[in-house]
Amino acid sequence: MLITRTSMLSGITRTIDIDVEPHEYQAWVSGQMIQNAMPHLSVSDREFLISGVTDDEWATLMNLEMEDGL
């Protein structure tokens, strides 16, 4: 299923094809915990669904924080 999200870190909007069935997605949207609605998804895919943030963005953020001594 093609999922479009806007990253809460960068504001960039991306569309990613995630292996999720419409009924699983609806269960999550209706309030079921994402790990229960879609237990087969990777942590990265679940994070993208929740926040729109990709692994690359997290890595960039961590690198910037390390460089800034945060």
Phi and psi in radians as a Rosetta constraint file:
Dihedral C 1 N 2 CA 2 C 2 CIRCULARHARMONIC -1.362 0.35
Dihedral N 2 CA 2 C 2 N 3 CIRCULARHARMONIC 2.166 0.35
Dihedral C 2 N 3 CA 3 C 3 CIRCULARHARMONIC -2.087 0.35
Dihedral N 3 CA 3 C 3 N 4 CIRCULARHARMONIC 2.247 0.35
Dihedral C 3 N 4 CA 4 C 4 CIRCULARHARMONIC -1.939 0.35
Dihedral N 4 CA 4 C 4 N 5 CIRCULARHARMONIC 2.256 0.35
Dihedral C 4 N 5 CA 5 C 5 CIRCULARHARMONIC -2.434 0.35
Dihedral N 5 CA 5 C 5 N 6 CIRCULARHARMONIC 2.688 0.35
Dihedral C 5 N 6 CA 6 C 6 CIRCULARHARMONIC -1.858 0.35
Dihedral N 6 CA 6 C 6 N 7 CIRCULARHARMONIC 2.209 0.35
Dihedral C 6 N 7 CA 7 C 7 CIRCULARHARMONIC -1.115 0.35
Dihedral N 7 CA 7 C 7 N 8 CIRCULARHARMONIC 2.277 0.35
Dihedral C 7 N 8 CA 8 C 8 CIRCULARHARMONIC -1.287 0.35
Dihedral N 8 CA 8 C 8 N 9 CIRCULARHARMONIC -0.215 0.35
Dihedral C 8 N 9 CA 9 C 9 CIRCULARHARMONIC -1.578 0.35
Dihedral N 9 CA 9 C 9 N 10 CIRCULARHARMONIC -0.812 0.35
Dihedral C 9 N 10 CA 10 C 10 CIRCULARHARMONIC -1.897 0.35
Dihedral N 10 CA 10 C 10 N 11 CIRCULARHARMONIC -0.334 0.35
Dihedral C 10 N 11 CA 11 C 11 CIRCULARHARMONIC 1.403 0.35
Dihedral N 11 CA 11 C 11 N 12 CIRCULARHARMONIC 0.043 0.35
Dihedral C 11 N 12 CA 12 C 12 CIRCULARHARMONIC -1.370 0.35
Dihedral N 12 CA 12 C 12 N 13 CIRCULARHARMONIC 2.342 0.35
Dihedral C 12 N 13 CA 13 C 13 CIRCULARHARMONIC -1.703 0.35
Dihedral N 13 CA 13 C 13 N 14 CIRCULARHARMONIC 2.252 0.35
Dihedral C 13 N 14 CA 14 C 14 CIRCULARHARMONIC -2.295 0.35
Dihedral N 14 CA 14 C 14 N 15 CIRCULARHARMONIC 2.701 0.35
Dihedral C 14 N 15 CA 15 C 15 CIRCULARHARMONIC -2.107 0.35
Dihedral N 15 CA 15 C 15 N 16 CIRCULARHARMONIC 2.226 0.35
Dihedral C 15 N 16 CA 16 C 16 CIRCULARHARMONIC -2.240 0.35
Dihedral N 16 CA 16 C 16 N 17 CIRCULARHARMONIC 2.470 0.35
Dihedral C 16 N 17 CA 17 C 17 CIRCULARHARMONIC -1.492 0.35
Dihedral N 17 CA 17 C 17 N 18 CIRCULARHARMONIC 1.960 0.35
Dihedral C 17 N 18 CA 18 C 18 CIRCULARHARMONIC -2.011 0.35
Dihedral N 18 CA 18 C 18 N 19 CIRCULARHARMONIC 2.410 0.35
Dihedral C 18 N 19 CA 19 C 19 CIRCULARHARMONIC -1.312 0.35
Dihedral N 19 CA 19 C 19 N 20 CIRCULARHARMONIC 1.375 0.35
Dihedral C 19 N 20 CA 20 C 20 CIRCULARHARMONIC -2.422 0.35
Dihedral N 20 CA 20 C 20 N 21 CIRCULARHARMONIC 2.457 0.35
Dihedral C 20 N 21 CA 21 C 21 CIRCULARHARMONIC -1.520 0.35
Dihedral N 21 CA 21 C 21 N 22 CIRCULARHARMONIC 2.622 0.35
Dihedral C 21 N 22 CA 22 C 22 CIRCULARHARMONIC -0.944 0.35
Dihedral N 22 CA 22 C 22 N 23 CIRCULARHARMONIC -0.679 0.35
Dihedral C 22 N 23 CA 23 C 23 CIRCULARHARMONIC -1.199 0.35
Dihedral N 23 CA 23 C 23 N 24 CIRCULARHARMONIC -0.538 0.35
Dihedral C 23 N 24 CA 24 C 24 CIRCULARHARMONIC -1.199 0.35
Dihedral N 24 CA 24 C 24 N 25 CIRCULARHARMONIC -0.788 0.35
Dihedral C 24 N 25 CA 25 C 25 CIRCULARHARMONIC -1.059 0.35
Dihedral N 25 CA 25 C 25 N 26 CIRCULARHARMONIC -0.775 0.35
Dihedral C 25 N 26 CA 26 C 26 CIRCULARHARMONIC -1.114 0.35
Dihedral N 26 CA 26 C 26 N 27 CIRCULARHARMONIC -0.667 0.35
Dihedral C 26 N 27 CA 27 C 27 CIRCULARHARMONIC -1.046 0.35
Dihedral N 27 CA 27 C 27 N 28 CIRCULARHARMONIC -0.744 0.35
Dihedral C 27 N 28 CA 28 C 28 CIRCULARHARMONIC -1.168 0.35
Dihedral N 28 CA 28 C 28 N 29 CIRCULARHARMONIC -0.828 0.35
Dihedral C 28 N 29 CA 29 C 29 CIRCULARHARMONIC -1.049 0.35
Dihedral N 29 CA 29 C 29 N 30 CIRCULARHARMONIC -0.551 0.35
Dihedral C 29 N 30 CA 30 C 30 CIRCULARHARMONIC -1.422 0.35
Dihedral N 30 CA 30 C 30 N 31 CIRCULARHARMONIC -0.036 0.35
Dihedral C 30 N 31 CA 31 C 31 CIRCULARHARMONIC 2.102 0.35
Dihedral N 31 CA 31 C 31 N 32 CIRCULARHARMONIC -0.107 0.35
Dihedral C 31 N 32 CA 32 C 32 CIRCULARHARMONIC -1.239 0.35
Dihedral N 32 CA 32 C 32 N 33 CIRCULARHARMONIC 2.526 0.35
Dihedral C 32 N 33 CA 33 C 33 CIRCULARHARMONIC -1.066 0.35
Dihedral N 33 CA 33 C 33 N 34 CIRCULARHARMONIC 2.422 0.35
Dihedral C 33 N 34 CA 34 C 34 CIRCULARHARMONIC -1.037 0.35
Dihedral N 34 CA 34 C 34 N 35 CIRCULARHARMONIC -0.665 0.35
Dihedral C 34 N 35 CA 35 C 35 CIRCULARHARMONIC -1.216 0.35
Dihedral N 35 CA 35 C 35 N 36 CIRCULARHARMONIC -0.368 0.35
Dihedral C 35 N 36 CA 36 C 36 CIRCULARHARMONIC -1.530 0.35
Dihedral N 36 CA 36 C 36 N 37 CIRCULARHARMONIC -0.651 0.35
Dihedral C 36 N 37 CA 37 C 37 CIRCULARHARMONIC -1.262 0.35
Dihedral N 37 CA 37 C 37 N 38 CIRCULARHARMONIC -0.581 0.35
Dihedral C 37 N 38 CA 38 C 38 CIRCULARHARMONIC -2.413 0.35
Dihedral N 38 CA 38 C 38 N 39 CIRCULARHARMONIC 1.121 0.35
Dihedral C 38 N 39 CA 39 C 39 CIRCULARHARMONIC -1.142 0.35
Dihedral N 39 CA 39 C 39 N 40 CIRCULARHARMONIC -0.338 0.35
Dihedral C 39 N 40 CA 40 C 40 CIRCULARHARMONIC -1.424 0.35
Dihedral N 40 CA 40 C 40 N 41 CIRCULARHARMONIC -0.207 0.35
Dihedral C 40 N 41 CA 41 C 41 CIRCULARHARMONIC -1.329 0.35
Dihedral N 41 CA 41 C 41 N 42 CIRCULARHARMONIC 2.632 0.35
Dihedral C 41 N 42 CA 42 C 42 CIRCULARHARMONIC -1.262 0.35
Dihedral N 42 CA 42 C 42 N 43 CIRCULARHARMONIC 2.841 0.35
Dihedral C 42 N 43 CA 43 C 43 CIRCULARHARMONIC -1.021 0.35
Dihedral N 43 CA 43 C 43 N 44 CIRCULARHARMONIC -0.681 0.35
Dihedral C 43 N 44 CA 44 C 44 CIRCULARHARMONIC -1.090 0.35
Dihedral N 44 CA 44 C 44 N 45 CIRCULARHARMONIC -0.772 0.35
Dihedral C 44 N 45 CA 45 C 45 CIRCULARHARMONIC -1.150 0.35
Dihedral N 45 CA 45 C 45 N 46 CIRCULARHARMONIC -0.707 0.35
Dihedral C 45 N 46 CA 46 C 46 CIRCULARHARMONIC -1.131 0.35
Dihedral N 46 CA 46 C 46 N 47 CIRCULARHARMONIC -0.705 0.35
Dihedral C 46 N 47 CA 47 C 47 CIRCULARHARMONIC -1.099 0.35
Dihedral N 47 CA 47 C 47 N 48 CIRCULARHARMONIC -0.712 0.35
Dihedral C 47 N 48 CA 48 C 48 CIRCULARHARMONIC -1.086 0.35
Dihedral N 48 CA 48 C 48 N 49 CIRCULARHARMONIC -0.758 0.35
Dihedral C 48 N 49 CA 49 C 49 CIRCULARHARMONIC -1.059 0.35
Dihedral N 49 CA 49 C 49 N 50 CIRCULARHARMONIC -0.737 0.35
Dihedral C 49 N 50 CA 50 C 50 CIRCULARHARMONIC -1.305 0.35
Dihedral N 50 CA 50 C 50 N 51 CIRCULARHARMONIC -0.819 0.35
Dihedral C 50 N 51 CA 51 C 51 CIRCULARHARMONIC -2.088 0.35
Dihedral N 51 CA 51 C 51 N 52 CIRCULARHARMONIC -0.221 0.35
Dihedral C 51 N 52 CA 52 C 52 CIRCULARHARMONIC 1.368 0.35
Dihedral N 52 CA 52 C 52 N 53 CIRCULARHARMONIC 0.064 0.35
Dihedral C 52 N 53 CA 53 C 53 CIRCULARHARMONIC -1.558 0.35
Dihedral N 53 CA 53 C 53 N 54 CIRCULARHARMONIC 2.347 0.35
Dihedral C 53 N 54 CA 54 C 54 CIRCULARHARMONIC -1.713 0.35
Dihedral N 54 CA 54 C 54 N 55 CIRCULARHARMONIC 2.907 0.35
Dihedral C 54 N 55 CA 55 C 55 CIRCULARHARMONIC -1.009 0.35
Dihedral N 55 CA 55 C 55 N 56 CIRCULARHARMONIC -0.715 0.35
Dihedral C 55 N 56 CA 56 C 56 CIRCULARHARMONIC -1.066 0.35
Dihedral N 56 CA 56 C 56 N 57 CIRCULARHARMONIC -0.699 0.35
Dihedral C 56 N 57 CA 57 C 57 CIRCULARHARMONIC -1.141 0.35
Dihedral N 57 CA 57 C 57 N 58 CIRCULARHARMONIC -0.745 0.35
Dihedral C 57 N 58 CA 58 C 58 CIRCULARHARMONIC -1.063 0.35
Dihedral N 58 CA 58 C 58 N 59 CIRCULARHARMONIC -0.763 0.35
Dihedral C 58 N 59 CA 59 C 59 CIRCULARHARMONIC -1.080 0.35
Dihedral N 59 CA 59 C 59 N 60 CIRCULARHARMONIC -0.751 0.35
Dihedral C 59 N 60 CA 60 C 60 CIRCULARHARMONIC -1.088 0.35
Dihedral N 60 CA 60 C 60 N 61 CIRCULARHARMONIC -0.774 0.35
Dihedral C 60 N 61 CA 61 C 61 CIRCULARHARMONIC -1.064 0.35
Dihedral N 61 CA 61 C 61 N 62 CIRCULARHARMONIC -0.779 0.35
Dihedral C 61 N 62 CA 62 C 62 CIRCULARHARMONIC -1.117 0.35
Dihedral N 62 CA 62 C 62 N 63 CIRCULARHARMONIC -0.692 0.35
Dihedral C 62 N 63 CA 63 C 63 CIRCULARHARMONIC -1.130 0.35
Dihedral N 63 CA 63 C 63 N 64 CIRCULARHARMONIC -0.735 0.35
Dihedral C 63 N 64 CA 64 C 64 CIRCULARHARMONIC -1.119 0.35
Dihedral N 64 CA 64 C 64 N 65 CIRCULARHARMONIC -0.709 0.35
Dihedral C 64 N 65 CA 65 C 65 CIRCULARHARMONIC -1.147 0.35
Dihedral N 65 CA 65 C 65 N 66 CIRCULARHARMONIC -0.678 0.35
Dihedral C 65 N 66 CA 66 C 66 CIRCULARHARMONIC -1.138 0.35
Dihedral N 66 CA 66 C 66 N 67 CIRCULARHARMONIC -0.726 0.35
Dihedral C 66 N 67 CA 67 C 67 CIRCULARHARMONIC -1.136 0.35
Dihedral N 67 CA 67 C 67 N 68 CIRCULARHARMONIC -0.625 0.35
Dihedral C 67 N 68 CA 68 C 68 CIRCULARHARMONIC -1.481 0.35
Dihedral N 68 CA 68 C 68 N 69 CIRCULARHARMONIC -0.092 0.35
Dihedral C 68 N 69 CA 69 C 69 CIRCULARHARMONIC 1.297 0.35
Dihedral N 69 CA 69 C 69 N 70 CIRCULARHARMONIC 0.447 0.35
